[in-house]
Amino acid sequence: MGKFVIVDHPLVQNKIAMLRKTETGSKEFRELASEVAMLVCYEATRDIPLHQVEIETPVTTTKANMITDKKFSIAPVIRAGIGMVDGILRLMPTAKVAHIGLYRDPETLLPVEYFSKFPSDICEREVFVIDPMLATGGTAVAAIQLLKDKGVKHIKFLCLLSCPEGVKYLTEQHPDVDIYTAAHDEKLNDHGYIVPGLGDAGDRLFGTK
């Protein structure tokens, strides 16, 4: 069974509170989303294996721990997931970026694929699927299945907000996938929005509402 981790560091929770505020504009929302994504990814990469290597400092030679043989990919769900990419790339600048185009049908709430593009060696990489909201879970489940169909074995899901319905569905469909979130909210409303939530993350990121 995959892990479910709430990154409840005070800095993260303060930024989430600011993201929730109606008066937070797109510029600040983008900056906050990027910062929270970086902090969530920091926790999600805690178990990366290290290897001891010999290095030379200005004073002497010493043994140091480094990440030497791990390859990563970030897979944002377009479009809202794009808002989390820059923050994660600050931590892992050599990670390759896949793109998964899914939207949620407003009537059925089911995901519809319209675009996908993956690095050629995606199956050799640990992949972080990123999307600000884990609401119904349908989009996350579909994105992860696309990656598994490509042969990806190691997947983690990172989001800003989750709710019980989404976590339950994702865990049922992909029990091997760890979930990392900055906040776990109360429920979904009748329109499939997280409550209390922060509204439509894509609209708030890109000023399209």
Summary of the structure (lengths in Angstrom):
residues: 209
radius of gyration: 17.6
end to end distance: 38.3
largest distance: 65.1
contacts: 674
relative contact order: 0.18
helix: 35%
strand: 31%
